């Protein structure tokens, strides 16, 4: 019988159970890493680092989890904030000359991933990553949580700490922007 998330959280907080926390990590690590990989343009190393930081942070503040939202939503909120912080730091380095253009590009593409995909699929992933790159961090996160994680708009609002109306706007505008940027895929012109 699998214990509930809340039972595992209680065991971690009350008994400092490493086994219970390991079970939480096991449940959520793969989906979180996948989400972070998509949000970082398939930069697997960065996504894995952010996922690890997320679990470290979650463990350190687990006693503050109040159960008002799903544990996964709470976890994604931590990941989202860490990702935004990382991008702010990277952007500041770029503005101060700390990153070269190639290093900045590596924040968004992971060449190892490209070797696995077929040419057409690879091109679609590249084009989609580039199109997502043009979205704001908030639009990218809202769309990802909606389309890939199938979160409700209320869950997205909770994860991102923004009003529900803002979530709806981010998703709608993000979809419009992606449609415009990927319009060539409908016509078959991907050059």
C-alpha positions in Angstrom: 0.0 0.0 0.0 1.4 3.4 -1.0 1.3 6.1 1.6 -0.2 9.4 0.6 1.9 12.4 0.0 0.7 14.0 3.2 1.6 10.8 5.2 5.1 11.0 3.7 5.4 14.7 4.4 4.3 14.1 8.0 7.0 11.4 8.4 9.7 13.7 7.1 8.6 16.6 9.3 7.9 14.7 12.5 10.4 11.9 12.3 13.0 13.2 9.9 12.4 10.1 7.8 14.9 9.9 4.9 12.9 7.0 3.5 9.7 9.0 3.3 11.5 11.9 1.6 13.2 9.5 -0.8 9.7 8.2 -1.7 8.5 11.8 -2.5 11.6 12.4 -4.6 10.9 9.1 -6.4 7.3 10.1 -7.2 8.1 13.6 -8.5 11.7 13.6 -9.7 11.1 12.4 -13.3 8.1 14.7 -14.1 9.9 17.7 -12.5 13.1 17.0 -14.4 11.1 16.6 -17.7 9.3 19.9 -17.1 12.5 21.7 -16.3 14.1 20.3 -19.4 11.3 21.7 -21.5 11.5 25.0 -19.8 15.2 25.3 -20.3 15.2 24.3 -23.9 16.4 20.8 -23.3 19.4 21.8 -21.3 19.5 18.6 -19.4 22.4 19.5 -17.1 20.7 22.8 -16.1 17.4 21.1 -15.6 18.9 18.3 -13.5 20.7 20.9 -11.4 17.5 22.9 -10.9 15.6 19.7 -10.0 18.2 18.8 -7.4 18.1 22.3 -6.0 14.3 22.1 -5.9 14.3 19.0 -3.7 17.0 20.3 -1.4 15.0 23.5 -0.9 11.7 21.5 -0.5 13.3 19.4 2.2 14.6 22.4 4.0 11.2 24.1 4.1 8.9 21.1 4.1 7.5 22.0 7.5 6.0 25.1 5.9 3.9 23.0 3.5 0.3 23.6 4.6 -1.5 21.2 2.3 -3.7 24.0 0.8 -2.5 23.0 -2.7 -1.3 19.6 -4.0 2.3 18.8 -3.0 3.2 18.7 -6.7 2.0 22.3 -7.2 4.0 23.4 -4.2 7.1 21.6 -5.6 6.6 23.2 -9.0 6.4 26.6 -7.4 9.8 26.1 -5.8 11.2 24.9 -9.1 9.7 27.8 -10.9 11.2 30.3 -8.5 14.6 28.7 -8.7 14.5 28.7 -12.5 13.5 32.4 -12.6 16.4 33.2 -10.2 18.8 31.2 -12.4 17.7 33.1 -15.5 18.0 36.4 -13.7 21.5 35.6 -12.7 22.4 34.4 -16.2 20.9 37.5 -17.7 22.8 39.7 -15.4 26.0 37.9 -16.3 25.2 38.4 -20.0 24.6 42.1 -19.5 27.9 42.4 -17.7 29.8 40.3 -20.2 29.9 37.2 -18.1 28.4 34.9 -20.8 29.5 34.5 -24.4 26.8 34.1 -27.1 27.6 30.4 -27.3 27.3 29.9 -23.6 23.9 31.7 -23.6 22.8 29.5 -26.4 23.7 26.4 -24.4 21.2 27.5 -21.8 18.5 26.7 -24.3 19.8 23.7 -26.4 21.4 20.4 -25.4 23.2 18.9 -28.4 23.2 15.4 -26.8 19.4 15.4 -26.9 19.5 16.4 -30.6 21.4 13.3 -31.6 18.5 11.1 -30.4 15.7 12.7 -32.3 14.9 12.1 -36.0 15.6 15.0 -38.4 12.0 16.1 -38.7 11.3 15.7 -35.0 14.6 17.4 -34.3 13.6 20.4 -36.4 10.2 20.6 -34.7 11.9 20.5 -31.3 14.4 23.2 -32.4 11.6 25.4 -33.8 9.4 24.9 -30.8 12.3 25.6 -28.4 13.1 28.8 -30.4 9.4 29.8 -30.4 9.2 29.2 -26.7 12.4 31.2 -26.3 10.5 34.3 -27.5 7.9 33.9 -24.8 8.3 35.5 -21.4 9.3 33.2 -18.6 5.8 33.5 -17.2 4.1 32.6 -20.6 6.5 29.7 -21.1 5.8 28.3 -17.6 2.0 28.8 -17.8 1.9 27.0 -21.2 4.1 24.2 -20.0 2.0 23.6 -16.9 -1.2 23.7 -18.9 -0.3 21.7 -21.9 2.4 19.3 -20.7 1.5 18.9 -17.0 -2.2 19.3 -17.5 -2.5 21.5 -14.5 -5.7 23.4 -14.0 -5.6 27.2 -14.3 -6.1 27.5 -10.6 -3.1 25.1 -9.9 -1.0 27.2 -12.3 -2.1 30.4 -10.4 -1.0 28.7 -7.1 2.3 27.5 -8.5 3.2 30.8 -10.1 1.7 33.0 -7.3 -0.3 35.1 -9.8 -4.0 35.9 -10.2 -6.2 33.4 -12.2 -7.0 36.1 -14.8 -3.3 36.6 -15.4 -2.8 32.8 -16.0 -5.6 32.8 -18.5 -4.1 35.8 -20.3 -0.6 34.3 -20.3 -1.9 31.0 -21.8 -4.0 32.7 -24.4 -1.3 35.1 -25.5 1.4 32.4 -25.4 -0.7 30.1 -27.7 -1.2 33.0 -30.1 2.5 33.7 -30.2 3.4 30.1 -30.7 0.9 29.7 -33.5 2.3 32.7 -35.3 5.9 31.5 -34.8 5.1 28.0 -35.9 2.8 28.8 -38.8 5.3 27.5 -41.3 5.0 24.0 -39.9 1.4 23.9 -41.1 2.4 24.8 -44.6 5.4 22.5 -44.5 7.9 25.3 -44.9 10.4 24.8 -42.1 13.4 26.6 -43.6 
